[in-house]
Amino acid sequence: MGRRSLVPGDFPRGAQIVVARQTVDYFVPIPFPAGVEIGTGILRIGRSSFTWLSAVFWEGRCAA
């Protein structure tokens, strides 16, 4: 399918994004303060919706 940009300039004027559902599964506790890396990608792009996946990495392990 290739890459597609989802930046504000791609949406019609006045269009909004609504987050209808979001869940987080924590695998290990992350101390505060801690440096983390976050990866995000689009899993599916539909006609009126899209699905994304994010992961939080701490010390090289997927923490959430």
N, C-alpha and C positions, 0 to 999 in steps of 0.2 A: 504494500500500500504506500510506503514511503513516508516522509516526514511532512507534517502540516503545522503551520504556525497558528497558535491560538492566542494572539495578542489583541488588546482592545481595538486596534485599527482594523482588524478583520471582521468585526461585528457591525451590523447596521446601527446607525445612530439611534440611541435610546435603548438598545438591547442590553439585557442584564443576564448574569449567570446566577442561578439559584442552586445552592448546595442542598439537595433534598435529603441526602443520607450520607453519613460519614461514620466509619468505625475505626477504632485503633486497637490493635492487639499488641500488648507489651510482652516481650519475651524475657528481658532482664531489666533490673532497675538501673537507671542512669543517675549517678550522683550529680548534685548541683554545687558548684558550676562544673560543667564538663563540655569539652568540645565534641561536637557531633558532625557527621556528614549526612545530608539528606538527598536522596535520589527520588525523582518523580518522573513518571512517564505516562503517556496516554495508552490505555489498553484497547479502547474501542471508540470510534467516532460514528455516531448514528445521524439520522436526519434532524433530530431535535434534541439530542443529548450526547454526552460523551462520558466515558468512565476512565478514571485515572487511578494509578497505584503509586503510593509513596512508601519509602522505607527509611528508617533512621538507623544509622550505623554508628556505633561507639566502640572504640578500640578494635576496629576491624571486624566486629560482630554485628549482625543484624539485631537491633535491640527493640525495634517496634516497626 
